[in-house]
């Protein structure tokens, strides 16, 4: 990352930490509070309430961790191939690998129902700050206050669901400064319609990931049904056949995961010195293990490809984030911004009395977190079957309690989504499960030491590999009927179960829960209390025209389609099909650059000048994958699928000098459907007005 990117990022850090004034096209904005004045002054465009509602209710969140949008009157949803790939894997077999071949349902009858896929559409938003904060009294400790907030959150969500019949979730904003009740329409009858081959969806492979220029058809389409009938959504985005132009203002409506722009200096140091290095080390380790596993045979390569992509992607992203965290200029500017805000608080006796201790309390909590962070992160087991077992064990313990007193993921408002995953008939592969569990156990042993009592309990007197084999070969949890029986039988069924994976989960759960409680009581509670004070100070001193950190909830970003300079050379904003063929020819024989045969066979049918991928300055991060890119009319001009390497710092700070979001062009998608995939009917559905 070159110096100019870092310098620009530093300016943004000041803006995020100490001022509500946005110096550039920055921000992942709430739909209830868009930067309307800024947009009008700079671009002459003011999003009306009707425009905002339409885009909001056309946008979709995937429970697999991505974004999407309705793009037809017949319930068609658009997202990325890599967001839908989990379902493509589940439908694949050794004989027919949909990731390799792609998929297209020419009729509704040919669509594939996704048994555990859930889509959410944000329908209503209600501020519940006073209610959640009102559950806390002055004499409460941070731990008691955090418990009170959690109980009130659960109560409020249940009351909201009973009243609205929507899926209700309390969202924490400004790290505890405000709370909003997000009310979602929930759809679980979702069917796969179309996805291209992975070779074209992820053309360039890991080599080109987070790079630009790009040539990826990273798209996937689903139909949504309700009560067994095709959904006729109240809102959907119409399609632009003209796409976007260089310099045109575009908007991104999606669900960015988590940003850390409002973190204090001490919190940034904790990320730099503890959190990021630990997680990056674990990713590097797992990536090498998966490479070894996949090299054994083609079937192992098929079943582990999703894990491998996820690990590679996370490793590359976290490497960029760590580089930003290690930038001394960023740290210096962050310190200056924080010092300025604290000085303003200290200068006002009333402000100091209310909020002056917040920064020191954050530092104290993070110092305590250092004592057990590595341990808490080392004892986890990454495995589908272990996850099922742990959910069954915890469900049995939690469900008899009143909903507000349960762990949050088991309260009444969360149960439908939990059961959807718990009873999924998706295939589970023994060889991959053994590799996952053995890897987790070996990492735990390396990190905590073989003599650690928890490690000894986890291993049960065996090596990591032998223990993994015994657990996977002995469990019967692939049987969905057995899962339902155990869930319905409660604590009695769990106590009497002889299934080794259930017993394993029971044996490991006590310390896992204890560490979680310690985090919630000692760390989370203090951080929420303290960041709420910092947010209040910021609002009082700088005003409330600021966006909160991302929380995997719906946000609106914006910026022009715009190229940039790298290494003294201009990087144009658009690529085209012609450039893709040139790159495939230049890199012939190299992994990741193999075009599917159909693209060579039908090359002469394409308009090679068709814009393929493009970049804009829109402020995005992970979770935005699958977000629609729309113009001022609210028409689809693109589909977000990545950011360039310079954008990886956006988790910490905004820059528009070189950081870019990368999208598939709306024109390329239609061109490919019609001329490569014989999917004219799908294109017609999208283009129908």
Secondary structure, 3 states (H helix, E strand, C coil): CCHHHHHHHHHHHHHHHHCCCCCCCCCCECCCCCCHHHHHHHHCCCCCHHHHHHHHHHEEEECCCCEEEECCCCCEEEECHHHHHHHHHHHCCCCCCHHHHCEECCCHHHCEEECCCCEEEEEEEEECHHHHHCCCCCCCCHHHHHHHHHHHHHHHHHHHHHHHCCEEEEEEECCCCEEEEEEEEEECEEEEEEECCHHHHCCCHHHHCCCCCCCCCCCEEEEEEECCEECCCCCCCCECCCCCCCCCEEEEEECCCECCCCCCHHHHHHHHHHHHHHHHHHHHHHHHHHHHHHCCCHHHHHHHHHHHHHHHHHHHHHHHHHHHHCCHHHHHHHHHHHHHHHHHHHCCHHHHHHHCCHHHHHHHHHHHHHCCHHHHHHCCCCCHHHHHHHHHHHHHHHHCCCHHHCCHHHCHHHHHHHHHHHCCCCCCCHHHHHHHHHHHHHHHHHHHCCCCHHHHHHHCCCCHHHHHHHHHHHCCCCCHHHHHHHHHHHHHHHHHCCCHHHHHHHHHHHHHHHHHHHHHHHHHHHHHHHHHHHHHHHHHHHCCCCCCCCECCCEEEEEEECCEEECCEEECCEEEHHHHHHHHHHCCCCCCCCCCHHHHHCHHHCCCCCEEEEEECCCCCCCCCCCEEECCCCCEEEEEEEECHHHHHHHCCCCCCCCCEEEEEHHHHHHHHHHCCCCHHHHHHHHCC
